[in-house]
Amino acid sequence: MAEPFSVPVTVRGYETDVQGHLNQSVYVNYAEHARWSLLHAAGITQQGLISKGVGPVALETTIRYQRELRAGDEVEVTCDFAWSEGKTFRIQQTIRKTDGTVAAEITAVGGLMDLTARKLVADPKEYFRALASQPQLFGL
């Protein structure tokens, strides 16, 4: 099995809270950054999604915080899509320090919304497959 897609991130001082660790909301930003980086690496752009009349939507996000992150910490944020036969898909993500310490695990449920009907499309993986120049990055 291939390693999941990942992007490096450095924790910036302005992202920390009064306790000196990464603010809880920033973990979601890191996860979102990794997801869009994966789309970009696979050849999918926002314009490409719009031209097909769809846009990604987050339906659920669960974060398990395991170790604190502090300003200057270097991390890798992984992104691994898991497909089903329905309208939704899962995204498993890990934020890991360079020493291997897992700081957080993020599980998200997403879908693709038809921008005209404002409803989820029936088979999002087919849209990803059609739009991507490298669909293997999504496990397709």
URNORRA-V930764 format. One record per helix or strand. SS is the DSSP state (H for helix, E for strand). FROM is the first residue (numbers start at 0). TO is the last residue. Records with the same first field share a line. If there is no record, write none. Layout:
BEGIN
SS=FROM-TO / FROM-TO
END
This chain:
BEGIN
E=4-9 / 15-15 / 20-21 / 53-64 / 69-69 / 73-82 / 87-96 / 101-113 / 118-119
H=12-14 / 23-40 / 45-50 / 123-130 / 134-137
END
